[in-house]
Amino acid sequence: MAKFSTKQIKGVIPAMLTPFNCNEELDLQATVKLTKFLCSQNISGLYLTGSTGEGFMMSVDERKTFVEAVINEVNGSVPIIVHVGAISTKASAELSKHARDIGADAISSVPPIYWRFTDDEVKAYYEDLVQASGLPMIVYNIALAGLVSFDMIKELTKLDGVEGIKYTSSTLYDVFRIKEYVGPDFMVYSGSDELAISGLSFGADGLIGSTYNLLANLFVRIWDNAKNNNMKEVAALQQYANRYIFTFIKHNLMPVMKYLLKYVGIDNIISRRPFERLTTEKKNIIDEDLKELYKEIGACGLDFMEGLIND
Ligand code: MN9
């Protein structure tokens, strides 16, 4: 049974990475370790098998196995949102039902991808998933899947069970527009980590993003300061965070985040191909870049940076 209502899902929510071992197989031991690590970072929930979680690279069975491992470990301490997007409604509906059966609190999905589906087909997709599971749906708007127009967002908010949106785009004034159109109880999550300050300024209820696998500490401070209206401090912290984010992106975000988890004891996990496998040479360059950054701005209370510096 779900324990949290969508209205209770607020704060910093990592879009969790899915650990694969050096044979590209799901690594359940590392999954448990990463879950434990993230839960030690004052996070307010976890978002599973989305873009960061390489959900589209996994089979339906693997996705179920991974989600089960995380939910078992979290054991109701924070809300769980499961991204169930797949290429067919049939697969997404199966994942939605599974999410409900094992106690997830909400489901989420990008609109169906690859073919250009009509607006009615997209609406039916979301309706089918809500109906299949009875769980609240958090629509996921991200350029990777083709951004949904504001008019379409308005339509989707009218559907039964659609209770929020994860909004990853630079047009963050839409956070405000969506709230204005639907009302304050419709949850809006800011999905661009480097723009968290803007999302929060426009009234976002939470931050869901990939870099919180490593930077949760820093973003929890951003969240707390924003709640207390210390926007000067929020800006300073965001600037620090962005130095890290841009360093990750420069070297290839997904494989780099997985590599850096080594410094909190989660070793040898990689992204599935076609994401690159980092060479030792490249790993050394990343380490050196981060050490340079450390000289400038310190470790900012980040566990992986402490690990790297003391390595
Ligand atoms: O919304 C993530 N977007 C993608 C989630 O993965 C494309 C973000 O968390 C970004 O990874 C992050 C870094 O650009 O803002």
Boltz pocket constraint, residues with backbone or C-beta under 6 A from the ligand:
constraints:
  - pocket:
      binder: B
      contacts: [[A, 15], [A, 51], [A, 52], [A, 142], [A, 144], [A, 168], [A, 191], [A, 192], [A, 193], [A, 194], [A, 208], [A, 209], [A, 210], [A, 211], [A, 245], [A, 249], [A, 253]]
      max_distance: 6.0
